Amino acid sequence: MNLNKCLFTFCVLVIWAGNSTLGQERPMIKFTPSDGLGHAVVYRITQDRDGIIWFSTDNGLTRYDGETFENFTASDGLGSNFIFSLHQNDTSLLVAAYGQGIAAYHADENRFNALPQTHAVKHPIDFMSAANKLFVVDRDKQMYALTQNGIKPIPVKIRDVSELLGVYQIMTLPLIGVTIAYSHGLAQFDVYQNKFEAIPLRGFPPLSGAYSMVRVDDERVLVAADDGIYEVNITRRNAKLFMKGSFKNHSRALFKDRQGNFWITSLNGELWFCSGDLAKQERLHQGVIINQIFQDAADNVWLATYGEGVFCFPAMYIRSYHSPRGMLVTDLQIYPDLGQPLILSSNFFATLIPQNSALTITDTKSEFPAVLKKKVVVALLDTTYDEVFAAGTYIYRQQSSRIDSIKSIAAVSCLQRTTKGDLLVGTGRGLLKIDSSFRNSVVIDELRQRKVRALGQDANGVLLVGTDDGLFIGNNNRWTRLSMDEGLPNNHINTLHSDRWNTGFWIGTNEGLAFLDQKHRVTTFKHPFARQRCNAIVTDNNGTVWVATNQGLVAINKGRFELYTNVDGFPSDIIKLVYDHDLQRLYALSWNNLTAIDLKYFWHAHRDTGSANLLFKEINFEGQVFRNTDKVNLETSANYATLEYSVPYYQNRKQWRIRYRVNAERPQVFDSKTTVAMYEIPYGESKIVFQIIDFNNQVLAARTLTVYNPIPLVREAWFLIFMTIAFVAAVVWVTRYFVRRKNLQKEMVLLAIQQQMDLEHKALNNMLSPHFLNNAINSIQTFVTRNDQRSTLSYLSKFAKLMRANLELLENSVVPLKKEIRNLELYLTFETLRFEGRLSYEITQDEKIDADSVSLPSLILQPFVENAIWHGILPKEEKGQLWICISNIDDKLYITIDDNGIGILASMAMRKTTTDDKPSRGLAIVEKRFAVMNRIRTGHSFKIIDRSKLDMRLSGTRVEIWLPMLS
């Protein structure tokens, strides 16, 4: 199948499935319990001073801010869930709770409280006001005056009528004052004397009550009776039937909007819309009983229904006309001779959209031009002297009764007459130029095989051609091309429009809007509303530029961008626009309907578009909650808060953001439409300014929140001074403590050093004790007696060296390991001579230890060696041996001294039988030295072990010594 045929079939099916009815419609929005409404039965609607819409229902009260619903029931202070009426007075919102009297809404608490002394009206169902007085009507239609002191009943009695009469409505009329509609007709009401006087009306049903009334002008009133609506002339005191219907007991059957139109709703479910002069009537809806009609501050009209929720007409200045089923629209124009919009189609005859229905132009309508009869017209160009239209691949021209034609190179998309009289024809395969004689045509080579979508010509005669490959500018048969490289948002041009003052051209592309000035410089727009696909552009009488986009209709005026979508009653995907300058009416054509916007009413309804009302619903300062207030005094300090806010029923809700500034700090901007988080709230009193800004960065609404955030205890001046003093005192005390501790440690170290010196002297004294010197002299004497001169001299020489070495070691508390070993070898050599061959020793050292650089406490090893000789080897009859091993384990000196003497147990037994305690005192001095050294530096220890415990075959003692590796 051919691709074009496939596309044609698809478009026909899509449009056929859209809507098959003809005629006009008005946009309407419906809200039900599934949307958040409290109940489907709605009795009354009102709007409070903050712009909030309230609905009274069979299940309490519903609050609506244009975005979210909030429901209140008996648990919120209403007393009853059946709320029949609402009234906004100068101070509060009043509600009529069936069976529980009247309650008032308190915004700061977000709940309702019963009004005192109003329980006399047990079942209130309606509020009415006149002459600055407020009245309440109960279920029996008895009237009460609501005053500051409570409720006062007002019995309605008419002369010559004995029964108590019911009241349905109160109104002030210019000529007769306060008037009531009651169960027997109309009556004048003296609000000061509480007297009533019937108004006789000729032509009004004698047995019918008057249930609703609305003023037409100073003399006329529409009154709802049992069998219809009557037009009553108060001056002439007569009435005539205006509309038949059932209206008995319907106290809200009539309504007049701010534009002067009348709304009539009957008990059989019909809703009628009448013009202000009552000449035109239009049935808007049927099949639903409407309890009340209400118009809010933004001119939206609301319908409270019985069982169907709430209906809203968001824009009464908008009407929709559905095009015939299956129509593939190509163009939309205002035909000058007819003054009505004309739809051109590639598969339908030219279609006229009059006020009441869509009508295809045929031969039966002789007033239509001949060129439009029985033709499938896709493009039309009307001038003062001829008419040009395209049908299929032919272009026709009609001058008077003569029709000329010429064949096009492809299907026609647009037509343009040049200042020279030539005709430009845009096609899917290029641009065709036809001369003024309508006989010769030529294809422009520079545009051959390009899809031409839009044509234009500026004041200097320069041609502009929008194609799928950029914008071509023709001047004196020379063509230049502008593309994305020159600043266009996209190369696919959909439309061209000369601005009202002819200073340039608006360019609509697939990815946004651009402007071309007279010097052919391209200007693009960063605004998000100008970066959508642009299908059509027009300018109205006020200079506002209207752009049809794939997201809705964009209005540009003095640098401001506003987007209107289906929420505002506009179609969302508009393909064509045309403006009627005489009627100030904008027509927007989408795929299956035509929408007419009366801009004079549109601007009236949007006179406050730039303003909004900002409400603080709830402010939470870390658990401290405040409602509906702009002054907050916190009991305890808070660092952060969340604000739940509302902009009641603001129609351009999607086009704004909120920003706030704390005192003079930098503003913070949020896209959230319900809540704002605030951090680091200053202490003391702060001014937090909140602003609603639109995409044009203009302020729509502003409100200031005053917050007193108490200074916490830790930030109070006296507390800081106290803590500073305490801190300084603590620092001084701690400093003195550590200084004293350090001095004490120094004193302890000095004391330990002194003790070590004392112990070293004691160790030397112990070595030079009389017993030791006596033994040494006895040995020398023995050598002399033997006349052993060599041994005597050797012994004396070693004895002298040993004494000198000990004295040298005492000069330093720490000595190199090499000196300690040398001193130990001198001592062992001296003892070996004295033992005359009965003693041998062996000293081994780890090769990894540098004896010159490693140090240890002086005279630390000799007492252990001496103890091994005196108590281990000396008592033994056999030859004694000593093994001294020095090694490095985990960066510590590990020294073992082994002997093969009698062992610890035998030595202790012998010690009990002798009085010589010199060696014992030597080990005691060593223990004290180790304790003192550990006070200076830890890591000094020794242990004495009986070798038999290590191995039963061994005898003697082992001493294990651990010393820190000193350098």
Secondary structure, DSSP 8 states (H G I E B T S, - for coil): --HHHHHHHHHHHHHHHH----SEE---EEE-GGGT-S-SBEEEEEE-TTS-EEEEETTEEEEE-SS-EEEE-GGGTTS-S-EEEEEE-SS-EEEEETTTEEEEEETTTTEEEE-TT-TTSSSEEEEEEETTEEEEEETT--EEEEETTEEEEE----TT--S---EEEEEEETTTEEEEEETTEEEEEETTTTEEEEE--BTS-TT----EEEE-SSSEEEEE-SSEEEEEETTTTEEEEEEE---TT-TT-EEE-TTS-EEEE-TTSEEEEE-TTS--EEEEEES--EEEEEE-TT--EEEEEBSS-EEEES-TTEEEEE--TT--EEEEEEETTTTEEEEEESSS--EE--SS--EE--TT-TTS-GGGTT---SEEEE-SS-EEEEETTEEEEEETTEEEEEE-SS-EEEEEE-TTS-EEEEETTEEEEE-TTSS-EEE-GGGTT--EEEEEE-TT--EEEEETTEEEEEETTEEEEE-GGGT-S-S-EEEEEE-TTSSEEEEEETTEEEEEETT--EEE--SGGGSS-EEEEEE-TTS-EEEEESS-EEEEETTEEEEE-GGGT--SS--EEEEETTTTEEEEE-SSEEEEEEHHHHHHHTTTTT----EEEEEEETTEEEES-SEEE-SS--SEEEEEEE-TT-TTGGGEEEEEEETTS--EEE--SSEEEEES--SEEEEEEEEEEETT--EEEEEEEEEEE---GGG-HHHHHHHHHHHHHHHHHHHHHHHHHHHHHHHHHHHHHHHHHHHHHHHHHHHT-HHHHHHHHHHHHHHHHTT-HHHHHHHHHHHHHHHHHHHHHTT-SEEEHHHHHHHHHHHHHHHHHHHTTSEEEEEEE-TT--TTT-EEETTSSHHHHHHHIIIIITT-SS-EEEEEEEEEETTEEEEEEEE-SS-HHHHHHHHTT----HHHHHHHHHHHHHHHHHHHSS--EEEEEEHHHH-TT--SEEEEEEEE-B-
